[in-house]
Structure formats: structure tokens, C-alpha cells
Amino acid sequence: MLAGFLTAQRATLELKCAGLRGELATASVEPSTLSLLGLVRHVTDVERRWFRRAIAGQDAPNLYSTPDNPEGDFDDAAAADPAAVWAAWRAEAEFADQLLAGAADLDVTGRDAWRGTVSLRWVVIHMIEEYARHNGHADLLRERIDGTVGV
């Protein structure tokens, strides 16, 4: 059930971006750098953090934000190649899906420097929340770009 909700939230973000290319980097309102492409970059790094680093224990630094540029996922989105961003997002989602499918159960734990010990269940629920929040942003951004609303 949780995997299904996560898949649905990912599909919603993809739908909000469908049919756009250059417009994906359109920022919401100055001085914000929030954009649809920035959101995709952001959730890519978030998936990477929780599934690869926290649960799988991999050494997998963020792709877009750094300690020196913590908002790089948004700030640098205008210069990014949308196809490469989508490919990275799909790779992280696929990794997470495989990890979930191969896990003994949702009580598998990992370690995060910020939260400490976290269960796979907590990570999946957190990711659903993360996508749901940002899909609200995506709704408004898409409406601003071309008037498209709804699911």
C-alpha cells in the first residue's frame, strides 16, 4: 500500500511536468528560484539521501545541492538539461523501488546523520509526505506556466 502511494505521488509530479521542456525552469515569483525542474532535482536528491544513503548505507552524495550550495537543486535548475534531470530522477526512483521490493520488511533500519536510526517504513512515509507537499507547489507552478490545473 505504501509503495503504491509513493508511486502515485511520483506519477503526479511527472504529470504536472508533462509536455514542458524549457518552461520547467520557470521560477515561481522573484526572488524564489522554485521551479518544476528544481522540484524534480530536489526530490531526486531526497530519494537519494533516504534510500541510498540512510537505508542502503551507500556513499551517494547529492547530485544537485551541496553544503556550500544547499539550494543548488533549485538555484541551478535553469542551466540544467531536463532530459538528464529526468534520467537521474528515474534512476533514484528505480533504486528505491528495487530496495523496497527486496527488503525483508518495512522494519529494516538505516542511519541518517540528521534523524538517527530510521526504518524503511519511516522513509517511505516521509517520501510520500515530501512528494505530496511539493506536488502542491507543482500544481501552482504549472498553473502559472500555462493554466493547466488538476490531476
Secondary structure, DSSP 8 states (H G I E B T S, - for coil): -HHHHHHHHHHHHHHHHTT-SGGGG--SSTT----HHHHHHHHHHHHIIIIIIIIT------SS--SS-TTHHHHTGGGS-HHHHHHHHHHHHHHHHHHHHHSS-TT-EEEETTTEEEEHHHHHHHHHHHHHHHHHHHHHHHHHHH-----
